[in-house]
Amino acid sequence: MTIDVLINDKPFALPESATLVDALAALNAVPPFAVAVNREFVPRSAYAARALQPQDRIEVIRPVTGG
């Protein structure tokens, strides 16, 4: 069974038991980045414990450099 989530506004189907770590792996995310689930910041130390729910909206935000 899978759940549907949005990662950076793109639909992904993940296993029912997926955590934020699984979502980041599906996106092939490479640090540095910050993550929010449903507009709520999630600290890196909580990624593995943050279970995902159907229709969660995950935003992976990369730092902007330059000047």
mmJSON file of the N, C-alpha and C atoms, coordinates in Angstrom:
{"data_MODEL":{"atom_site":{
"group_PDB":["ATOM","ATOM","ATOM","ATOM","ATOM","ATOM","ATOM","ATOM","ATOM","ATOM","ATOM","ATOM","ATOM","ATOM","ATOM","ATOM","ATOM","ATOM","ATOM","ATOM","ATOM","ATOM","ATOM","ATOM","ATOM","ATOM","ATOM","ATOM","ATOM","ATOM","ATOM","ATOM","ATOM","ATOM","ATOM","ATOM","ATOM","ATOM","ATOM","ATOM","ATOM","ATOM","ATOM","ATOM","ATOM","ATOM","ATOM","ATOM","ATOM","ATOM","ATOM","ATOM","ATOM","ATOM","ATOM","ATOM","ATOM","ATOM","ATOM","ATOM","ATOM","ATOM","ATOM","ATOM","ATOM","ATOM","ATOM","ATOM","ATOM","ATOM","ATOM","ATOM","ATOM","ATOM","ATOM","ATOM","ATOM","ATOM","ATOM","ATOM","ATOM","ATOM","ATOM","ATOM","ATOM","ATOM","ATOM","ATOM","ATOM","ATOM","ATOM","ATOM","ATOM","ATOM","ATOM","ATOM","ATOM","ATOM","ATOM","ATOM","ATOM","ATOM","ATOM","ATOM","ATOM","ATOM","ATOM","ATOM","ATOM","ATOM","ATOM","ATOM","ATOM","ATOM","ATOM","ATOM","ATOM","ATOM","ATOM","ATOM","ATOM","ATOM","ATOM","ATOM","ATOM","ATOM","ATOM","ATOM","ATOM","ATOM","ATOM","ATOM","ATOM","ATOM","ATOM","ATOM","ATOM","ATOM","ATOM","ATOM","ATOM","ATOM","ATOM","ATOM","ATOM","ATOM","ATOM","ATOM","ATOM","ATOM","ATOM","ATOM","ATOM","ATOM","ATOM","ATOM","ATOM","ATOM","ATOM","ATOM","ATOM","ATOM","ATOM","ATOM","ATOM","ATOM","ATOM","ATOM","ATOM","ATOM","ATOM","ATOM","ATOM","ATOM","ATOM","ATOM","ATOM","ATOM","ATOM","ATOM","ATOM","ATOM","ATOM","ATOM","ATOM","ATOM","ATOM","ATOM","ATOM","ATOM","ATOM","ATOM","ATOM","ATOM","ATOM","ATOM","ATOM","ATOM","ATOM","ATOM","ATOM"],
"id":[1,2,3,4,5,6,7,8,9,10,11,12,13,14,15,16,17,18,19,20,21,22,23,24,25,26,27,28,29,30,31,32,33,34,35,36,37,38,39,40,41,42,43,44,45,46,47,48,49,50,51,52,53,54,55,56,57,58,59,60,61,62,63,64,65,66,67,68,69,70,71,72,73,74,75,76,77,78,79,80,81,82,83,84,85,86,87,88,89,90,91,92,93,94,95,96,97,98,99,100,101,102,103,104,105,106,107,108,109,110,111,112,113,114,115,116,117,118,119,120,121,122,123,124,125,126,127,128,129,130,131,132,133,134,135,136,137,138,139,140,141,142,143,144,145,146,147,148,149,150,151,152,153,154,155,156,157,158,159,160,161,162,163,164,165,166,167,168,169,170,171,172,173,174,175,176,177,178,179,180,181,182,183,184,185,186,187,188,189,190,191,192,193,194,195,196,197,198,199,200,201],
"type_symbol":["N","C","C","N","C","C","N","C","C","N","C","C","N","C","C","N","C","C","N","C","C","N","C","C","N","C","C","N","C","C","N","C","C","N","C","C","N","C","C","N","C","C","N","C","C","N","C","C","N","C","C","N","C","C","N","C","C","N","C","C","N","C","C","N","C","C","N","C","C","N","C","C","N","C","C","N","C","C","N","C","C","N","C","C","N","C","C","N","C","C","N","C","C","N","C","C","N","C","C","N","C","C","N","C","C","N","C","C","N","C","C","N","C","C","N","C","C","N","C","C","N","C","C","N","C","C","N","C","C","N","C","C","N","C","C","N","C","C","N","C","C","N","C","C","N","C","C","N","C","C","N","C","C","N","C","C","N","C","C","N","C","C","N","C","C","N","C","C","N","C","C","N","C","C","N","C","C","N","C","C","N","C","C","N","C","C","N","C","C","N","C","C","N","C","C","N","C","C","N","C","C"],
"label_atom_id":["N","CA","C","N","CA","C","N","CA","C","N","CA","C","N","CA","C","N","CA","C","N","CA","C","N","CA","C","N","CA","C","N","CA","C","N","CA","C","N","CA","C","N","CA","C","N","CA","C","N","CA","C","N","CA","C","N","CA","C","N","CA","C","N","CA","C","N","CA","C","N","CA","C","N","CA","C","N","CA","C","N","CA","C","N","CA","C","N","CA","C","N","CA","C","N","CA","C","N","CA","C","N","CA","C","N","CA","C","N","CA","C","N","CA","C","N","CA","C","N","CA","C","N","CA","C","N","CA","C","N","CA","C","N","CA","C","N","CA","C","N","CA","C","N","CA","C","N","CA","C","N","CA","C","N","CA","C","N","CA","C","N","CA","C","N","CA","C","N","CA","C","N","CA","C","N","CA","C","N","CA","C","N","CA","C","N","CA","C","N","CA","C","N","CA","C","N","CA","C","N","CA","C","N","CA","C","N","CA","C","N","CA","C","N","CA","C","N","CA","C","N","CA","C","N","CA","C","N","CA","C","N","CA","C"],
"label_alt_id":[null,null,null,null,null,null,null,null,null,null,null,null,null,null,null,null,null,null,null,null,null,null,null,null,null,null,null,null,null,null,null,null,null,null,null,null,null,null,null,null,null,null,null,null,null,null,null,null,null,null,null,null,null,null,null,null,null,null,null,null,null,null,null,null,null,null,null,null,null,null,null,null,null,null,null,null,null,null,null,null,null,null,null,null,null,null,null,null,null,null,null,null,null,null,null,null,null,null,null,null,null,null,null,null,null,null,null,null,null,null,null,null,null,null,null,null,null,null,null,null,null,null,null,null,null,null,null,null,null,null,null,null,null,null,null,null,null,null,null,null,null,null,null,null,null,null,null,null,null,null,null,null,null,null,null,null,null,null,null,null,null,null,null,null,null,null,null,null,null,null,null,null,null,null,null,null,null,null,null,null,null,null,null,null,null,null,null,null,null,null,null,null,null,null,null,null,null,null,null,null,null],
"label_comp_id":["MET","MET","MET","THR","THR","THR","ILE","ILE","ILE","ASP","ASP","ASP","VAL","VAL","VAL","LEU","LEU","LEU","ILE","ILE","ILE","ASN","ASN","ASN","ASP","ASP","ASP","LYS","LYS","LYS","PRO","PRO","PRO","PHE","PHE","PHE","ALA","ALA","ALA","LEU","LEU","LEU","PRO","PRO","PRO","GLU","GLU","GLU","SER","SER","SER","ALA","ALA","ALA","THR","THR","THR","LEU","LEU","LEU","VAL","VAL","VAL","ASP","ASP","ASP","ALA","ALA","ALA","LEU","LEU","LEU","ALA","ALA","ALA","ALA","ALA","ALA","LEU","LEU","LEU","ASN","ASN","ASN","ALA","ALA","ALA","VAL","VAL","VAL","PRO","PRO","PRO","PRO","PRO","PRO","PHE","PHE","PHE","ALA","ALA","ALA","VAL","VAL","VAL","ALA","ALA","ALA","VAL","VAL","VAL","ASN","ASN","ASN","ARG","ARG","ARG","GLU","GLU","GLU","PHE","PHE","PHE","VAL","VAL","VAL","PRO","PRO","PRO","ARG","ARG","ARG","SER","SER","SER","ALA","ALA","ALA","TYR","TYR","TYR","ALA","ALA","ALA","ALA","ALA","ALA","ARG","ARG","ARG","ALA","ALA","ALA","LEU","LEU","LEU","GLN","GLN","GLN","PRO","PRO","PRO","GLN","GLN","GLN","ASP","ASP","ASP","ARG","ARG","ARG","ILE","ILE","ILE","GLU","GLU","GLU","VAL","VAL","VAL","ILE","ILE","ILE","ARG","ARG","ARG","PRO","PRO","PRO","VAL","VAL","VAL","THR","THR","THR","GLY","GLY","GLY","GLY","GLY","GLY"],
"label_asym_id":["A","A","A","A","A","A","A","A","A","A","A","A","A","A","A","A","A","A","A","A","A","A","A","A","A","A","A","A","A","A","A","A","A","A","A","A","A","A","A","A","A","A","A","A","A","A","A","A","A","A","A","A","A","A","A","A","A","A","A","A","A","A","A","A","A","A","A","A","A","A","A","A","A","A","A","A","A","A","A","A","A","A","A","A","A","A","A","A","A","A","A","A","A","A","A","A","A","A","A","A","A","A","A","A","A","A","A","A","A","A","A","A","A","A","A","A","A","A","A","A","A","A","A","A","A","A","A","A","A","A","A","A","A","A","A","A","A","A","A","A","A","A","A","A","A","A","A","A","A","A","A","A","A","A","A","A","A","A","A","A","A","A","A","A","A","A","A","A","A","A","A","A","A","A","A","A","A","A","A","A","A","A","A","A","A","A","A","A","A","A","A","A","A","A","A","A","A","A","A","A","A"],
"label_entity_id":["1","1","1","1","1","1","1","1","1","1","1","1","1","1","1","1","1","1","1","1","1","1","1","1","1","1","1","1","1","1","1","1","1","1","1","1","1","1","1","1","1","1","1","1","1","1","1","1","1","1","1","1","1","1","1","1","1","1","1","1","1","1","1","1","1","1","1","1","1","1","1","1","1","1","1","1","1","1","1","1","1","1","1","1","1","1","1","1","1","1","1","1","1","1","1","1","1","1","1","1","1","1","1","1","1","1","1","1","1","1","1","1","1","1","1","1","1","1","1","1","1","1","1","1","1","1","1","1","1","1","1","1","1","1","1","1","1","1","1","1","1","1","1","1","1","1","1","1","1","1","1","1","1","1","1","1","1","1","1","1","1","1","1","1","1","1","1","1","1","1","1","1","1","1","1","1","1","1","1","1","1","1","1","1","1","1","1","1","1","1","1","1","1","1","1","1","1","1","1","1","1"],
"label_seq_id":[1,1,1,2,2,2,3,3,3,4,4,4,5,5,5,6,6,6,7,7,7,8,8,8,9,9,9,10,10,10,11,11,11,12,12,12,13,13,13,14,14,14,15,15,15,16,16,16,17,17,17,18,18,18,19,19,19,20,20,20,21,21,21,22,22,22,23,23,23,24,24,24,25,25,25,26,26,26,27,27,27,28,28,28,29,29,29,30,30,30,31,31,31,32,32,32,33,33,33,34,34,34,35,35,35,36,36,36,37,37,37,38,38,38,39,39,39,40,40,40,41,41,41,42,42,42,43,43,43,44,44,44,45,45,45,46,46,46,47,47,47,48,48,48,49,49,49,50,50,50,51,51,51,52,52,52,53,53,53,54,54,54,55,55,55,56,56,56,57,57,57,58,58,58,59,59,59,60,60,60,61,61,61,62,62,62,63,63,63,64,64,64,65,65,65,66,66,66,67,67,67],
"pdbx_PDB_ins_code":[null,null,null,null,null,null,null,null,null,null,null,null,null,null,null,null,null,null,null,null,null,null,null,null,null,null,null,null,null,null,null,null,null,null,null,null,null,null,null,null,null,null,null,null,null,null,null,null,null,null,null,null,null,null,null,null,null,null,null,null,null,null,null,null,null,null,null,null,null,null,null,null,null,null,null,null,null,null,null,null,null,null,null,null,null,null,null,null,null,null,null,null,null,null,null,null,null,null,null,null,null,null,null,null,null,null,null,null,null,null,null,null,null,null,null,null,null,null,null,null,null,null,null,null,null,null,null,null,null,null,null,null,null,null,null,null,null,null,null,null,null,null,null,null,null,null,null,null,null,null,null,null,null,null,null,null,null,null,null,null,null,null,null,null,null,null,null,null,null,null,null,null,null,null,null,null,null,null,null,null,null,null,null,null,null,null,null,null,null,null,null,null,null,null,null,null,null,null,null,null,null],
"Cartn_x":[0.839,0.0,0.888,0.434,1.221,0.385,1.099,0.448,0.929,0.075,0.433,0.804,1.974,2.438,2.917,3.088,3.681,5.04,6.054,7.392,7.753,7.911,8.15,7.116,5.859,4.704,4.648,5.448,5.395,4.852,3.92,3.341,4.32,4.332,5.131,4.262,4.42,3.781,4.871,4.664,5.639,4.989,5.803,5.228,4.422,3.416,2.54,3.315,4.43,5.229,6.343,6.254,7.335,7.564,8.841,9.235,9.792,10.155,10.741,12.039,12.784,14.011,13.682,12.594,12.194,11.819,11.142,10.763,11.995,12.963,14.192,14.979,14.965,15.638,14.94,13.619,12.87,13.198,13.503,13.837,15.318,16.119,17.577,18.148,17.639,18.064,19.498,20.286,21.682,21.833,22.335,22.499,23.418,23.309,22.506,21.087,20.144,18.758,18.029,16.89,15.976,14.681,13.921,12.699,11.529,10.392,9.144,8.096,7.276,6.142,4.884,4.019,2.8,3.122,4.164,4.611,5.211,5.566,6.182,7.602,8.596,9.996,10.218,11.032,11.402,12.917,13.44,14.891,15.471,16.697,17.357,17.311,17.449,17.455,16.116,15.056,13.73,13.302,14.128,13.737,13.3,14.084,13.789,12.519,12.195,11.022,9.754,9.886,8.717,7.987,6.939,6.127,5.297,5.126,4.34,2.909,2.005,0.585,0.157,-0.916,-1.404,-1.661,-1.294,-1.485,-0.567,0.457,1.434,2.107,2.423,3.15,4.543,5.545,6.931,7.646,8.302,9.083,10.547,11.382,12.829,13.401,13.985,14.444,15.96,16.548,18.008,18.436,19.595,20.055,20.406,20.201,20.543,21.84,22.815,24.096,24.317,25.251,25.559,25.327,25.528,25.36,24.983],
"Cartn_y":[-1.181,0.0,1.249,2.299,3.529,4.725,5.816,7.089,8.103,9.047,10.112,11.357,11.912,13.147,14.084,15.34,16.311,16.705,16.614,17.063,18.178,19.376,20.56,20.651,20.42,20.514,19.442,18.386,17.27,16.044,15.313,14.148,12.974,12.309,11.107,10.083,8.81,7.711,7.04,6.996,6.415,5.279,4.37,3.29,3.859,3.126,3.556,3.893,3.227,3.432,4.465,5.266,6.192,7.256,7.609,8.722,9.826,10.91,12.013,11.584,10.678,10.153,9.507,8.745,8.092,9.123,10.174,11.222,11.914,12.192,12.846,11.933,10.638,9.679,9.632,9.684,9.669,10.896,11.984,13.23,13.297,12.368,12.404,13.715,14.155,15.424,15.329,16.341,16.418,17.659,17.487,18.648,19.687,20.93,21.457,21.794,21.597,21.977,22.024,22.676,22.678,22.041,21.474,20.77,21.233,21.401,21.685,20.682,20.224,19.364,20.125,20.337,21.114,22.47,23.099,24.447,24.508,23.362,23.326,22.782,23.582,23.185,21.882,20.992,19.738,19.734,19.664,19.624,18.315,18.377,17.203,16.011,16.26,15.177,14.44,15.008,14.391,13.745,13.794,13.253,11.792,10.955,9.518,9.218,10.049,9.808,10.44,11.293,12.021,11.151,10.458,9.623,10.519,10.076,10.848,10.334,11.246,10.939,11.242,10.596,10.908,12.411,12.927,14.332,15.307,14.814,15.727,16.528,17.777,18.661,18.881,18.386,18.469,19.493,20.427,21.44,21.261,21.083,20.998,22.309,23.071,24.419,24.459,24.855,24.951,26.393,26.565,27.932,28.643,29.931,30.762,31.485,31.359,32.023,33.078,33.902,34.949,36.31,37.309,38.587,39.648],
"Cartn_z":[0.0,0.0,0.0,-0.655,-0.735,-0.276,-0.01,0.289,-0.736,-1.061,-1.993,-1.203,-1.523,-0.896,-1.999,-1.655,-2.568,-2.021,-2.861,-2.493,-3.463,-2.937,-3.774,-4.896,-4.539,-5.437,-6.518,-6.382,-7.331,-6.603,-7.228,-6.56,-6.498,-5.353,-5.142,-4.423,-4.772,-4.049,-3.224,-1.92,-1.001,-0.228,0.328,1.138,2.307,2.725,3.816,5.092,5.311,6.527,6.326,5.285,4.928,5.997,6.132,6.988,6.093,6.719,5.97,5.288,5.888,5.27,3.923,3.857,2.608,1.54,1.947,0.993,0.432,1.287,0.831,-0.102,0.17,-0.716,-2.076,-2.087,-3.349,-4.193,-3.527,-4.214,-4.581,-4.063,-4.224,-3.698,-2.571,-1.974,-1.466,-1.79,-1.362,-0.483,0.747,1.639,1.009,1.394,2.506,2.068,2.975,2.752,4.088,4.089,5.227,4.75,5.68,5.302,6.168,5.509,6.216,5.745,6.669,6.336,6.737,5.767,6.0,6.637,6.092,6.486,7.884,8.442,9.766,9.64,10.075,10.005,10.769,10.181,10.842,10.99,12.222,12.399,11.866,11.395,10.823,11.778,13.066,14.055,14.126,13.559,13.619,12.298,11.267,9.959,10.043,10.717,10.755,11.547,12.511,13.355,12.79,11.788,11.257,10.245,10.717,9.834,8.921,7.697,6.734,6.676,6.356,6.224,4.791,4.318,2.976,2.825,1.681,1.307,2.031,2.747,3.343,2.239,2.546,1.63,2.205,1.499,1.949,1.08,1.726,1.015,1.388,0.384,0.584,0.061,0.966,0.644,0.686,-0.419,-0.504,-0.244,0.389,0.642,-0.665,-0.67,-1.82,-1.485,-2.38,-2.155,-3.225,-2.977,-3.948,-3.328,-4.113,-3.482,-4.403],
"occupancy":[1.0,1.0,1.0,1.0,1.0,1.0,1.0,1.0,1.0,1.0,1.0,1.0,1.0,1.0,1.0,1.0,1.0,1.0,1.0,1.0,1.0,1.0,1.0,1.0,1.0,1.0,1.0,1.0,1.0,1.0,1.0,1.0,1.0,1.0,1.0,1.0,1.0,1.0,1.0,1.0,1.0,1.0,1.0,1.0,1.0,1.0,1.0,1.0,1.0,1.0,1.0,1.0,1.0,1.0,1.0,1.0,1.0,1.0,1.0,1.0,1.0,1.0,1.0,1.0,1.0,1.0,1.0,1.0,1.0,1.0,1.0,1.0,1.0,1.0,1.0,1.0,1.0,1.0,1.0,1.0,1.0,1.0,1.0,1.0,1.0,1.0,1.0,1.0,1.0,1.0,1.0,1.0,1.0,1.0,1.0,1.0,1.0,1.0,1.0,1.0,1.0,1.0,1.0,1.0,1.0,1.0,1.0,1.0,1.0,1.0,1.0,1.0,1.0,1.0,1.0,1.0,1.0,1.0,1.0,1.0,1.0,1.0,1.0,1.0,1.0,1.0,1.0,1.0,1.0,1.0,1.0,1.0,1.0,1.0,1.0,1.0,1.0,1.0,1.0,1.0,1.0,1.0,1.0,1.0,1.0,1.0,1.0,1.0,1.0,1.0,1.0,1.0,1.0,1.0,1.0,1.0,1.0,1.0,1.0,1.0,1.0,1.0,1.0,1.0,1.0,1.0,1.0,1.0,1.0,1.0,1.0,1.0,1.0,1.0,1.0,1.0,1.0,1.0,1.0,1.0,1.0,1.0,1.0,1.0,1.0,1.0,1.0,1.0,1.0,1.0,1.0,1.0,1.0,1.0,1.0,1.0,1.0,1.0,1.0,1.0,1.0],
"B_iso_or_equiv":[0.0,0.0,0.0,0.0,0.0,0.0,0.0,0.0,0.0,0.0,0.0,0.0,0.0,0.0,0.0,0.0,0.0,0.0,0.0,0.0,0.0,0.0,0.0,0.0,0.0,0.0,0.0,0.0,0.0,0.0,0.0,0.0,0.0,0.0,0.0,0.0,0.0,0.0,0.0,0.0,0.0,0.0,0.0,0.0,0.0,0.0,0.0,0.0,0.0,0.0,0.0,0.0,0.0,0.0,0.0,0.0,0.0,0.0,0.0,0.0,0.0,0.0,0.0,0.0,0.0,0.0,0.0,0.0,0.0,0.0,0.0,0.0,0.0,0.0,0.0,0.0,0.0,0.0,0.0,0.0,0.0,0.0,0.0,0.0,0.0,0.0,0.0,0.0,0.0,0.0,0.0,0.0,0.0,0.0,0.0,0.0,0.0,0.0,0.0,0.0,0.0,0.0,0.0,0.0,0.0,0.0,0.0,0.0,0.0,0.0,0.0,0.0,0.0,0.0,0.0,0.0,0.0,0.0,0.0,0.0,0.0,0.0,0.0,0.0,0.0,0.0,0.0,0.0,0.0,0.0,0.0,0.0,0.0,0.0,0.0,0.0,0.0,0.0,0.0,0.0,0.0,0.0,0.0,0.0,0.0,0.0,0.0,0.0,0.0,0.0,0.0,0.0,0.0,0.0,0.0,0.0,0.0,0.0,0.0,0.0,0.0,0.0,0.0,0.0,0.0,0.0,0.0,0.0,0.0,0.0,0.0,0.0,0.0,0.0,0.0,0.0,0.0,0.0,0.0,0.0,0.0,0.0,0.0,0.0,0.0,0.0,0.0,0.0,0.0,0.0,0.0,0.0,0.0,0.0,0.0,0.0,0.0,0.0,0.0,0.0,0.0],
"pdbx_formal_charge":[null,null,null,null,null,null,null,null,null,null,null,null,null,null,null,null,null,null,null,null,null,null,null,null,null,null,null,null,null,null,null,null,null,null,null,null,null,null,null,null,null,null,null,null,null,null,null,null,null,null,null,null,null,null,null,null,null,null,null,null,null,null,null,null,null,null,null,null,null,null,null,null,null,null,null,null,null,null,null,null,null,null,null,null,null,null,null,null,null,null,null,null,null,null,null,null,null,null,null,null,null,null,null,null,null,null,null,null,null,null,null,null,null,null,null,null,null,null,null,null,null,null,null,null,null,null,null,null,null,null,null,null,null,null,null,null,null,null,null,null,null,null,null,null,null,null,null,null,null,null,null,null,null,null,null,null,null,null,null,null,null,null,null,null,null,null,null,null,null,null,null,null,null,null,null,null,null,null,null,null,null,null,null,null,null,null,null,null,null,null,null,null,null,null,null,null,null,null,null,null,null],
"auth_seq_id":[1,1,1,2,2,2,3,3,3,4,4,4,5,5,5,6,6,6,7,7,7,8,8,8,9,9,9,10,10,10,11,11,11,12,12,12,13,13,13,14,14,14,15,15,15,16,16,16,17,17,17,18,18,18,19,19,19,20,20,20,21,21,21,22,22,22,23,23,23,24,24,24,25,25,25,26,26,26,27,27,27,28,28,28,29,29,29,30,30,30,31,31,31,32,32,32,33,33,33,34,34,34,35,35,35,36,36,36,37,37,37,38,38,38,39,39,39,40,40,40,41,41,41,42,42,42,43,43,43,44,44,44,45,45,45,46,46,46,47,47,47,48,48,48,49,49,49,50,50,50,51,51,51,52,52,52,53,53,53,54,54,54,55,55,55,56,56,56,57,57,57,58,58,58,59,59,59,60,60,60,61,61,61,62,62,62,63,63,63,64,64,64,65,65,65,66,66,66,67,67,67],
"auth_comp_id":["MET","MET","MET","THR","THR","THR","ILE","ILE","ILE","ASP","ASP","ASP","VAL","VAL","VAL","LEU","LEU","LEU","ILE","ILE","ILE","ASN","ASN","ASN","ASP","ASP","ASP","LYS","LYS","LYS","PRO","PRO","PRO","PHE","PHE","PHE","ALA","ALA","ALA","LEU","LEU","LEU","PRO","PRO","PRO","GLU","GLU","GLU","SER","SER","SER","ALA","ALA","ALA","THR","THR","THR","LEU","LEU","LEU","VAL","VAL","VAL","ASP","ASP","ASP","ALA","ALA","ALA","LEU","LEU","LEU","ALA","ALA","ALA","ALA","ALA","ALA","LEU","LEU","LEU","ASN","ASN","ASN","ALA","ALA","ALA","VAL","VAL","VAL","PRO","PRO","PRO","PRO","PRO","PRO","PHE","PHE","PHE","ALA","ALA","ALA","VAL","VAL","VAL","ALA","ALA","ALA","VAL","VAL","VAL","ASN","ASN","ASN","ARG","ARG","ARG","GLU","GLU","GLU","PHE","PHE","PHE","VAL","VAL","VAL","PRO","PRO","PRO","ARG","ARG","ARG","SER","SER","SER","ALA","ALA","ALA","TYR","TYR","TYR","ALA","ALA","ALA","ALA","ALA","ALA","ARG","ARG","ARG","ALA","ALA","ALA","LEU","LEU","LEU","GLN","GLN","GLN","PRO","PRO","PRO","GLN","GLN","GLN","ASP","ASP","ASP","ARG","ARG","ARG","ILE","ILE","ILE","GLU","GLU","GLU","VAL","VAL","VAL","ILE","ILE","ILE","ARG","ARG","ARG","PRO","PRO","PRO","VAL","VAL","VAL","THR","THR","THR","GLY","GLY","GLY","GLY","GLY","GLY"],
"auth_asym_id":["A","A","A","A","A","A","A","A","A","A","A","A","A","A","A","A","A","A","A","A","A","A","A","A","A","A","A","A","A","A","A","A","A","A","A","A","A","A","A","A","A","A","A","A","A","A","A","A","A","A","A","A","A","A","A","A","A","A","A","A","A","A","A","A","A","A","A","A","A","A","A","A","A","A","A","A","A","A","A","A","A","A","A","A","A","A","A","A","A","A","A","A","A","A","A","A","A","A","A","A","A","A","A","A","A","A","A","A","A","A","A","A","A","A","A","A","A","A","A","A","A","A","A","A","A","A","A","A","A","A","A","A","A","A","A","A","A","A","A","A","A","A","A","A","A","A","A","A","A","A","A","A","A","A","A","A","A","A","A","A","A","A","A","A","A","A","A","A","A","A","A","A","A","A","A","A","A","A","A","A","A","A","A","A","A","A","A","A","A","A","A","A","A","A","A","A","A","A","A","A","A"],
"auth_atom_id":["N","CA","C","N","CA","C","N","CA","C","N","CA","C","N","CA","C","N","CA","C","N","CA","C","N","CA","C","N","CA","C","N","CA","C","N","CA","C","N","CA","C","N","CA","C","N","CA","C","N","CA","C","N","CA","C","N","CA","C","N","CA","C","N","CA","C","N","CA","C","N","CA","C","N","CA","C","N","CA","C","N","CA","C","N","CA","C","N","CA","C","N","CA","C","N","CA","C","N","CA","C","N","CA","C","N","CA","C","N","CA","C","N","CA","C","N","CA","C","N","CA","C","N","CA","C","N","CA","C","N","CA","C","N","CA","C","N","CA","C","N","CA","C","N","CA","C","N","CA","C","N","CA","C","N","CA","C","N","CA","C","N","CA","C","N","CA","C","N","CA","C","N","CA","C","N","CA","C","N","CA","C","N","CA","C","N","CA","C","N","CA","C","N","CA","C","N","CA","C","N","CA","C","N","CA","C","N","CA","C","N","CA","C","N","CA","C","N","CA","C","N","CA","C","N","CA","C","N","CA","C","N","CA","C"],
"pdbx_PDB_model_num":[1,1,1,1,1,1,1,1,1,1,1,1,1,1,1,1,1,1,1,1,1,1,1,1,1,1,1,1,1,1,1,1,1,1,1,1,1,1,1,1,1,1,1,1,1,1,1,1,1,1,1,1,1,1,1,1,1,1,1,1,1,1,1,1,1,1,1,1,1,1,1,1,1,1,1,1,1,1,1,1,1,1,1,1,1,1,1,1,1,1,1,1,1,1,1,1,1,1,1,1,1,1,1,1,1,1,1,1,1,1,1,1,1,1,1,1,1,1,1,1,1,1,1,1,1,1,1,1,1,1,1,1,1,1,1,1,1,1,1,1,1,1,1,1,1,1,1,1,1,1,1,1,1,1,1,1,1,1,1,1,1,1,1,1,1,1,1,1,1,1,1,1,1,1,1,1,1,1,1,1,1,1,1,1,1,1,1,1,1,1,1,1,1,1,1,1,1,1,1,1,1]
}}}
